[in-house]
Amino acid sequence: MTITTTPLEGCIVITPRVFNDDRGYFFEAYNTQHFNNAVGYEVNFVQDNQSSSSYGVFRGLHLQKGEHAQAKLVRVTKGQVLDVAVDLRKGSSTFGQYHSVLLSEENHQQFFIPRGFAHGFIVLSDIAIFQYKCDNFYNKESEGGLHYADPNLNIDWGIPNADILVSDKDRELPFLKDAGDFGF
């Protein structure tokens, strides 16, 4: 596997070594030992989630606050998404900045997002199946997030604004300047 660092400390892109032949392909999607060596500390994933979404569906920018914060290892098994992490760690030199990664069934890449980040993605293909591991259990009372169209973040989602499909709940999320303390 190849590890690529990003401008946001702790966020990495993992590209597996893919073995192709006339039967198809094979790759190791996850190995605890290799993963922990790549991030430099032990991450204990406790929950796997999966979603299916159509073109233009936006999910995010979500997070779990305080002691319920979650690190995520995300990937796409069908289709293509633009995946985004926003640094919300107090004192971080990249606080309020984001990094985006194109994840697809073709590139097999995974994006690791440590605790202290908001996370979201938008579907660029007709359909996408999105999978992710979390290192902490979901807690409804600790939900938080940021508005996808925050002008200070200025995230280019890669499709026309008129095509973006956002849930009512996500449309009501605050801009970063109004969000308060997330406990990171």
C-alpha positions, 0 to 999 in steps of 0.5 A: 500500500502507498500512504499519501499525507495531506495538508491536514495533519493526520489525514492520509490517503491509502492506495492499496496494491491491486493485483489484476489478472484475466479473472479480475482483481484482488487487494487487501482492503484493511489490515490492522497492523499495516493501518496502525503503522501507517497512522502512527498509533493504534486505532480500534475500529468498532463500527462499520457503516454503509450507504447507497446514494444517487448522483448529487446526494450530499451527506455531511458535514457531520461529526460527533462532539467531545468524548464521542468524537470519531475517526473514520476510514472511508472508501467507495466500493461502487461509483465515485464521490468527492470526500471532504474533511474539515479540520476543527481541532482547536490550536491546529495550524489548519483549523477551518481548512479542508481537504478533498479526495476523489474516491472511486471503485476504480482507484480503490483509495481510502481516506483516513480522517482522525478525530477532530474533523467534520466529514462529508461527501457528494456523489459524482456518479449515477450511484455510489456505495460508500463504506466507512469504519468508525473508532467510536460508537454513534451517539445521537446527543453528540451529533454536530456538523457544518453547513455544506455551503459555508462561504468561509470554507468555500468548498467546491463540490464539483457539481452545479449547486442546483444538482446538490441534494441535501437533507433538511437536517443537513441544510440547517447545520450552522456555518463554522463562525456560528458553530461554537465549540465541538470539544476537540 
